[in-house]
Amino acid sequence: MKKQIILAFTVFLLFSNVFSITANAYTYGDPNKEDLAEVYKNMVIELDKNPPDFSTARKHYETVKEEIDMHMGPDPSKIIIQNIEDKNKEQTIKNLDELLVLNIARRLENVEKNFSEFDTSKRLLAKGFATYEALSPKIEAKNPDLDKEIKAEFDKALESLGNPGLFGVGQKEAEFETFKESKEMILSKLQTEFRIKSLEVGHFSESATETEKENKDWTDLSNLRNWVPLIIIVVVIIAVVLMARRKRRQKK
C-alpha cells in the first residue's frame, strides 16, 4: 500500500513538473523570422561593399516590395527604389531605417488591436522585436543605453500579454495599459532617434491573420508535439495502475 502511495505521489510530481515547464514556456519563441528585417540586413551588406552593389540590393528589396506596398502604401517603395536607382547609399539606408521603424509601429499597432488574442499578439510582438533586432546594432553603437531601454520595454510588453496557461495552469492576467505604455515608449524613442516626423505613413493592416506563416505556440493543441506531455502522463499513470494490479495478484 505504501509503495502505491509513493508511486501515486511520484505521478503527481511528474504531472506538476511537466505542466510547470509547459506553462513557463514564456519567451518570444521563433516568430518565423521577419522577412523585412532579413532583407534589410542583406541589403546593408550589399550596400556596404566597395563599390556598393545596388543591383543585388534592389533584388533583395523586390522580394518584400509587394507586402510593403500592401501594408504601408506605395510611397516607401517608390522612394527607396529611386534612392537605389540614384545610387545614393546613405539615403537608401536612411529610408530603410525609417521603414523598419514603421514596421515596428505596424506590428505594435496590431498587437494592441488584437490584445485579447494571446497567440496572435505574441507572434506579432515577436515580429516587431525581430524587426528591432535588425536596427539594434546601429542604435547600440551610437547609444548603448537607449538600446537597453528599448529592449527592456519590449520585455515589459511581452510580460504584459499575460499567459493563458495550459488548461488553466500557469495562467497570468494580461495588462493592457502596461502594454500601451511600453508601446508608446518604444515608438517615441525610435521616432526621436531616427528623426521621423510621423509614424502614420501608409495604412496599417487591420487583419490579425496576415498573409504569412504563423508560428503556433505551445497553447496550440492541434500541434502533435504539444500533446507529448499529456501522453507521457497517461502512460505513467497506466504503468502505475498495471504495477499495482500485478502486485495484488502476486499476493493472492
C-alpha positions as CSV (number, residue, x, y, z in Angstrom):
1,M,0.0,0.0,0.0
2,K,2.8,2.4,0.9
3,K,4.5,1.7,-2.4
4,Q,1.3,2.5,-4.3
5,I,1.1,5.8,-2.4
6,I,4.7,6.6,-3.3
7,L,4.0,5.8,-6.9
8,A,0.9,7.9,-7.0
9,F,2.8,10.8,-5.4
10,T,5.6,10.4,-8.0
11,V,3.0,10.6,-10.8
12,F,1.6,13.7,-9.2
13,L,5.0,15.3,-9.1
14,L,5.7,14.4,-12.7
15,F,2.3,15.8,-13.7
16,S,3.1,19.1,-11.8
17,N,6.6,19.3,-13.2
18,V,5.6,18.8,-16.9
19,F,2.8,21.4,-16.7
20,S,5.1,23.8,-14.9
21,I,7.7,23.5,-17.6
22,T,5.0,24.0,-20.3
23,A,3.3,26.9,-18.5
24,N,6.6,28.6,-18.1
25,A,7.4,28.5,-21.8
26,Y,7.2,32.2,-21.8
27,T,9.6,33.6,-24.3
28,Y,9.4,35.2,-27.7
29,G,9.9,31.8,-29.3
30,D,10.6,31.5,-33.0
31,P,8.3,34.0,-34.7
32,N,9.2,32.8,-38.2
33,K,11.9,35.5,-39.0
34,E,10.5,38.8,-40.1
35,D,11.2,38.9,-43.8
36,L,11.6,42.7,-43.9
37,A,14.3,42.6,-41.2
38,E,16.2,39.9,-43.0
39,V,16.0,41.8,-46.3
40,Y,17.3,44.9,-44.5
41,K,20.3,43.1,-43.2
42,N,21.1,41.6,-46.6
43,M,20.7,45.0,-48.3
44,V,23.0,46.7,-45.9
45,I,25.7,44.0,-46.6
46,E,25.4,44.7,-50.3
47,L,25.4,48.5,-49.9
48,D,28.5,48.3,-47.6
49,K,30.5,46.7,-50.3
50,N,33.1,48.8,-52.2
51,P,31.7,49.7,-54.5
52,P,28.1,49.2,-53.3
53,D,26.1,46.5,-55.1
54,F,22.9,48.4,-55.8
55,S,21.6,45.8,-58.2
56,T,21.7,43.0,-55.7
57,A,20.3,45.3,-53.0
58,R,17.4,46.0,-55.2
59,K,16.7,42.3,-55.9
60,H,16.6,41.8,-52.2
61,Y,14.1,44.6,-51.8
62,E,11.9,43.3,-54.6
63,T,11.2,40.2,-52.5
64,V,9.3,42.2,-49.9
65,K,8.0,45.1,-52.0
66,E,4.5,43.6,-52.5
67,E,4.0,43.2,-48.8
68,I,5.3,46.6,-48.0
69,D,3.0,48.2,-50.6
70,M,0.1,46.3,-49.2
71,H,0.6,47.4,-45.6
72,M,2.3,50.8,-45.9
73,G,1.2,52.1,-49.3
74,P,3.3,52.6,-52.4
75,D,5.3,55.6,-51.3
76,P,8.0,53.9,-49.2
77,S,8.9,51.6,-52.1
78,K,8.9,54.4,-54.7
79,I,11.3,56.4,-52.6
80,I,13.7,53.6,-51.7
81,I,13.8,52.2,-55.3
82,Q,14.5,55.8,-56.5
83,N,17.4,56.0,-53.9
84,I,18.8,52.8,-55.3
85,E,18.5,54.0,-58.9
86,D,20.3,57.2,-58.0
87,K,23.0,55.0,-56.3
88,N,22.6,57.0,-53.2
89,K,23.8,54.7,-50.4
90,E,23.3,57.0,-47.5
91,Q,19.7,57.9,-48.4
92,T,18.8,54.3,-49.2
93,I,19.9,53.1,-45.8
94,K,18.3,56.1,-44.1
95,N,14.9,55.3,-45.6
96,L,15.3,51.6,-44.9
97,D,15.9,52.5,-41.3
98,E,12.7,54.5,-41.3
99,L,10.8,51.7,-43.0
100,L,11.9,49.3,-40.2
101,V,10.6,51.7,-37.6
102,L,7.3,52.0,-39.4
103,N,7.1,48.2,-39.5
104,I,7.7,48.0,-35.7
105,A,4.9,50.6,-35.3
106,R,2.6,48.5,-37.5
107,R,3.3,45.3,-35.5
108,L,2.7,47.0,-32.2
109,E,-0.4,48.6,-33.5
110,N,-1.8,45.2,-34.5
111,V,-0.8,43.8,-31.1
112,E,-2.9,46.5,-29.4
113,K,-5.9,45.8,-31.8
114,N,-5.7,42.0,-31.1
115,F,-4.5,42.2,-27.5
116,S,-7.1,39.7,-26.2
117,E,-5.8,37.0,-28.6
118,F,-2.7,35.8,-26.9
119,D,-1.2,33.6,-29.7
120,T,-1.7,36.3,-32.3
121,S,-0.4,39.2,-30.1
122,K,2.6,37.2,-29.0
123,R,3.5,36.4,-32.6
124,L,3.1,40.0,-33.8
125,L,5.1,41.3,-30.9
126,A,7.9,38.8,-31.7
127,K,7.9,40.1,-35.3
128,G,8.2,43.6,-34.0
129,F,11.1,42.6,-31.8
130,A,12.7,40.7,-34.7
131,T,12.5,44.0,-36.7
132,Y,14.1,45.9,-33.9
133,E,16.9,43.4,-33.6
134,A,17.9,44.4,-37.2
135,L,18.2,48.0,-36.1
136,S,19.7,47.3,-32.7
137,P,23.4,47.1,-33.7
138,K,23.2,50.6,-35.2
139,I,21.5,52.0,-32.1
140,E,23.8,50.2,-29.7
141,A,26.9,51.5,-31.4
142,K,25.6,55.1,-31.1
143,N,23.7,54.9,-27.8
144,P,24.1,51.6,-25.8
145,D,21.8,52.8,-23.0
146,L,19.0,53.6,-25.4
147,D,19.3,50.1,-26.9
148,K,19.0,48.6,-23.5
149,E,16.0,50.8,-22.7
150,I,14.1,49.8,-25.8
151,K,14.8,46.1,-25.3
152,A,13.6,46.4,-21.7
153,E,10.4,47.9,-23.0
154,F,9.9,45.0,-25.4
155,D,10.4,42.6,-22.4
156,K,7.7,44.6,-20.5
157,A,5.4,44.5,-23.4
158,L,5.8,40.7,-23.6
159,E,5.1,40.3,-19.9
160,S,2.0,42.5,-20.3
161,L,0.4,39.9,-22.7
162,G,-0.1,37.7,-19.7
163,N,-0.3,33.9,-20.1
164,P,-3.4,31.8,-20.7
165,G,-1.7,28.8,-19.3
166,L,-2.5,25.2,-20.3
167,F,-5.9,24.1,-19.0
168,G,-5.7,27.0,-16.6
169,V,-2.2,26.0,-15.2
170,G,0.3,28.9,-15.2
171,Q,-2.4,31.4,-16.1
172,K,-1.5,35.1,-15.8
173,E,-3.7,38.1,-16.4
174,A,-2.9,40.4,-19.3
175,E,-2.2,44.1,-18.6
176,F,-3.4,46.2,-21.5
177,E,-2.4,49.6,-20.0
178,T,1.1,48.3,-19.3
179,F,1.4,47.2,-22.9
180,K,0.2,50.6,-24.2
181,E,2.8,52.4,-22.1
182,S,5.6,50.2,-23.4
183,K,4.4,50.6,-27.0
184,E,4.4,54.4,-26.6
185,M,7.9,54.3,-25.0
186,I,9.3,52.2,-27.8
187,L,7.8,54.2,-30.7
188,S,8.6,57.6,-29.2
189,K,12.3,56.6,-28.6
190,L,12.6,55.3,-32.1
191,Q,10.9,58.2,-33.7
192,T,13.2,60.6,-31.9
193,E,16.3,58.6,-32.6
194,F,15.7,58.4,-36.4
195,R,14.1,61.8,-36.6
196,I,10.9,60.6,-38.1
197,K,8.2,63.3,-38.4
198,S,5.3,60.8,-38.2
199,L,4.7,57.1,-37.9
200,E,1.3,57.5,-39.6
201,V,2.7,56.6,-43.1
202,G,0.6,54.5,-45.4
203,H,-2.1,52.3,-43.9
204,F,-1.8,49.7,-41.2
205,S,-3.2,46.2,-41.7
206,E,-6.5,45.7,-39.8
207,S,-6.1,41.9,-40.2
208,A,-4.8,39.8,-37.4
209,T,-4.2,36.9,-39.8
210,E,-1.8,38.5,-42.2
211,T,-0.6,36.5,-45.3
212,E,2.4,35.0,-43.6
213,K,3.2,31.6,-42.0
214,E,2.1,31.6,-38.3
215,N,4.1,30.1,-35.6
216,K,1.7,28.1,-33.4
217,D,2.6,28.4,-29.7
218,W,2.6,25.7,-27.1
219,T,-1.0,26.6,-26.5
220,D,-2.0,25.2,-29.9
221,L,-3.1,21.7,-29.1
222,S,-3.6,21.0,-32.8
223,N,0.1,20.5,-33.0
224,L,1.0,16.9,-32.2
225,R,4.1,17.8,-30.2
226,N,2.1,19.8,-27.7
227,W,0.3,16.5,-26.7
228,V,3.6,14.9,-25.7
229,P,3.4,15.9,-22.0
230,L,-0.2,14.6,-21.7
231,I,0.8,11.3,-23.4
232,I,3.7,10.9,-21.0
233,I,1.4,11.5,-18.0
234,V,-1.2,9.0,-19.3
235,V,1.5,6.3,-19.9
236,V,2.9,6.8,-16.4
237,I,-0.5,6.5,-14.8
238,I,-1.3,3.3,-16.8
239,A,2.1,1.9,-15.8
240,V,1.4,2.6,-12.1
241,V,-2.1,1.0,-12.3
242,L,-0.7,-2.1,-14.0
243,M,2.1,-2.5,-11.4
244,A,-0.4,-2.2,-8.6
245,R,-2.7,-4.9,-10.1
246,R,0.3,-7.2,-10.7
247,K,1.4,-6.9,-7.1
248,R,-2.1,-7.6,-5.8
249,R,-2.2,-10.7,-8.0
250,Q,1.2,-11.9,-6.7
251,K,0.0,-11.5,-3.1
252,K,-3.1,-13.7,-3.8
